[in-house]
């Protein structure tokens, strides 16, 4: 047992038979070693850092997911709004109807009002990897939706994104965590329903 002897000013080991006196310089050295905390913060950082990085990456990916979904949702709203004000999509010839739907698809993908199916080629889509093939347009009078839109005399359109898979960005969480890619990167399917206003 270690203790400080008040009269001598040094540590002593008490043994029944042989008391050992430790000099002051050794006492100082032993105290420094036992109370030293150099490097403990580095060790704590090494333990916590991977968890902090994973939390940061997860937050960034979650934010990117919300951004992608809301951007797609707003894009479908633009297409649905266009169809709700188009006369040709209901009363036009079959070519005019097809052209109105193609214009809506181009508006959803790249913001260009064009009847060409290649209008968005070479343009920057609203989100990476989105094409007009990912845009589905259905209604309650000619092209049935699944699930079906409400019937009746009022005409409704639904513009929906189909087959668009949210993909990994700079950080691939599936690789870092060892989980399946579909856990983090899955198909997004936003859609907007609008009433024909004519």
SVG drawing of the C-alpha trace seen along z (x, -y; Angstrom):
<svg xmlns="http://www.w3.org/2000/svg" viewBox="-70 -26 85 35">
<polyline fill="none" stroke="black" stroke-width="0.4" points="0.0,0.0 1.3,-3.5 0.9,-6.4 2.6,-9.7 4.5,-9.9 3.9,-13.3 7.1,-13.5 9.5,-12.4 7.8,-13.8 8.1,-10.7 6.2,-7.6 6.8,-4.5 5.8,-0.9 4.7,0.5 5.7,4.0 5.7,5.7 9.3,6.7 11.0,4.2 9.7,0.7 11.0,-0.7 11.4,-4.4 11.0,-5.9 12.9,-9.1 11.0,-12.3 12.2,-12.2 10.7,-8.6 7.5,-9.7 7.2,-12.6 7.9,-10.2 5.4,-7.6 2.7,-10.3 3.2,-11.6 2.9,-8.1 -0.2,-7.1 -2.0,-10.4 -0.8,-11.2 -3.6,-11.7 -1.6,-12.5 -3.1,-10.9 -6.4,-9.9 -8.3,-12.4 -6.7,-11.0 -7.8,-7.5 -11.3,-8.8 -11.4,-10.4 -10.2,-7.2 -13.1,-5.3 -15.8,-7.9 -14.6,-9.1 -16.0,-6.2 -19.4,-6.7 -19.3,-10.4 -18.4,-9.9 -21.2,-7.4 -23.7,-9.8 -22.5,-12.6 -22.7,-10.5 -26.1,-9.1 -27.4,-12.7 -26.0,-13.8 -27.6,-10.9 -30.9,-11.3 -30.9,-15.0 -30.1,-14.1 -33.0,-11.6 -35.4,-14.2 -34.1,-16.7 -34.4,-14.1 -37.9,-13.1 -39.2,-16.7 -37.6,-17.7 -39.3,-14.8 -42.6,-15.6 -42.5,-19.2 -41.6,-18.1 -44.7,-15.9 -46.8,-18.9 -45.5,-20.9 -46.5,-18.2 -49.9,-17.7 -50.5,-21.5 -49.7,-21.7 -52.1,-18.8 -54.9,-20.4 -54.8,-23.5 -54.3,-21.9 -57.3,-21.7 -55.6,-19.2 -55.1,-16.5 -58.8,-15.8 -60.5,-17.4 -57.6,-17.2 -56.9,-14.6 -54.9,-11.5 -51.7,-13.3 -52.5,-16.4 -53.2,-14.3 -49.9,-12.4 -48.0,-15.7 -49.6,-17.3 -48.5,-14.3 -45.0,-14.4 -44.7,-18.1 -45.7,-17.3 -43.1,-14.6 -40.4,-17.0 -41.5,-19.6 -41.2,-17.1 -37.7,-15.8 -35.9,-18.9 -38.3,-21.9 -38.5,-22.2 -41.9,-22.4 -41.4,-20.4 -43.3,-17.7 -40.0,-16.0 -39.3,-12.7 -35.5,-13.7 -35.9,-17.2 -34.3,-16.4 -31.3,-14.7 -28.2,-16.7 -30.1,-18.7 -29.6,-18.5 -32.5,-16.6 -34.0,-17.9 -32.4,-14.9 -29.5,-12.8 -30.6,-9.8 -34.2,-10.9 -35.6,-10.3 -39.0,-10.7 -39.3,-6.9 -39.6,-7.3 -42.6,-9.6 -46.0,-7.9 -49.2,-9.8 -52.6,-8.3 -56.2,-9.6 -59.7,-8.5 -61.2,-8.4 -58.7,-6.9 -55.5,-5.6 -56.3,-3.9 -54.2,-4.4 -53.3,-1.8 -54.9,-2.4 -57.7,-3.9 -58.6,-7.5 -62.2,-8.5 -64.6,-8.2 -67.4,-10.6 -67.8,-13.5 -64.8,-15.4 -61.6,-14.4 -58.4,-13.8 -54.8,-13.3 -52.0,-11.7 -48.3,-12.3 -46.1,-9.8 -42.4,-8.9 -41.9,-5.2 -38.8,-3.0 -36.5,-5.7 -34.1,-4.3 -32.5,-6.6 -28.8,-6.0 -25.7,-6.4 -24.0,-9.7 -20.4,-10.4 -20.9,-8.2 -22.3,-4.7 -23.9,-3.7 -24.5,-0.1 -20.8,0.5 -19.9,-1.2 -22.4,0.7 -22.4,4.0 -26.1,4.0 -28.0,4.7 -28.0,1.8 -31.8,1.8 -31.9,0.9 -30.7,-2.6 -31.2,-3.0 -34.7,-2.1 -37.3,-3.1 -38.9,-6.5 -42.5,-6.9 -43.8,-10.4 -46.9,-11.5 -49.3,-14.4 -53.0,-14.2 -54.7,-17.2 -58.2,-18.0 -58.7,-19.1 -59.7,-22.7 -61.2,-23.3"/>
</svg>
